């Protein structure tokens, strides 16, 4: 006798059903646990702002990788306001800290403006930062905004990077210009730009080989790619975006400084914020370099990379 087994309905992907702010807040839980939640514990039961509380606050800022210089700036400002009796209650101290952190990030909260066609976005960074994955997610984002997108598989040193973009492009019907592993990266991106112009593409996103900021020969290759692109469009690339891994902490700042010095980085995308308690590095880099953040990433889904908004980020960090 046959038995009919009723299948259980598939479980809903609750993470996908959450709003972006909810997912961002969840993605920042490690940093929040190490920082804002511990601060709540510090001020609980406190009736006044004393030296011990300010010292504990300083420790928490440093543990979140906000950095010595930025932490000193924040503490100096808070101490002055306490001394002038502008701040009296511990709860008010937390509100003021949230305001100062928002003010640090607001000048670098600048979503990318696509104001050329084709807009050439050159993406750089070290291996392991999530560069190629972020490119795929950015392509998805701009495609969802109605833009015609093309990808250039310029990381010819890694066959896996070429395959990754080709598979992803095929799945989402986004053209990918690629050559064999080991091909000249500049030639790949040159061909891609010619194709983008011919096919009326809005945005060309070009991958590049992952490199350490200390590898001068590879840094020189990035300069070569820029020169090759300018043969077609003197204004290109219109943006050089550095992808950084948030879990690197202060080393991410060192990477950003070196890339900016060597090739003139225009902006930053920060990835892997969900895997670290060092999310405070965003404040340190913003304070030191003043480079705009374009995107932040908090997961593996294509929906987990979104344009950076200062108030949204700080709100998720404190809630």
HELIX and SHEET records of a PDB file:
HELIX    1   1 UNK A   14  UNK A   17  1                                   4    
HELIX    2   2 UNK A   20  UNK A   27  1                                   8    
HELIX    3   3 UNK A   29  UNK A   34  1                                   6    
HELIX    4   4 UNK A   36  UNK A   43  1                                   8    
HELIX    5   5 UNK A   51  UNK A   63  1                                  13    
HELIX    6   6 UNK A   68  UNK A   83  1                                  16    
HELIX    7   7 UNK A   90  UNK A  106  1                                  17    
HELIX    8   8 UNK A  131  UNK A  144  1                                  14    
HELIX    9   9 UNK A  159  UNK A  172  1                                  14    
HELIX   10  10 UNK A  185  UNK A  198  1                                  14    
HELIX   11  11 UNK A  216  UNK A  230  1                                  15    
HELIX   12  12 UNK A  246  UNK A  248  5                                   3    
HELIX   13  13 UNK A  250  UNK A  263  1                                  14    
HELIX   14  14 UNK A  273  UNK A  275  5                                   3    
HELIX   15  15 UNK A  281  UNK A  289  1                                   9    
HELIX   16  16 UNK A  302  UNK A  304  5                                   3    
HELIX   17  17 UNK A  310  UNK A  318  1                                   9    
SHEET    1   A 8 UNK A 175  UNK A 177  0                                        
SHEET    2   A 8 UNK A 149  UNK A 152  1                                        
SHEET    3   A 8 UNK A 203  UNK A 206  1                                        
SHEET    4   A 8 UNK A 119  UNK A 124  1                                        
SHEET    5   A 8 UNK A 239  UNK A 245  1                                        
SHEET    6   A 8 UNK A 267  UNK A 271  1                                        
SHEET    7   A 8 UNK A 292  UNK A 297  1                                        
SHEET    8   A 8 UNK A 305  UNK A 307 -1                                        
END                                                                             
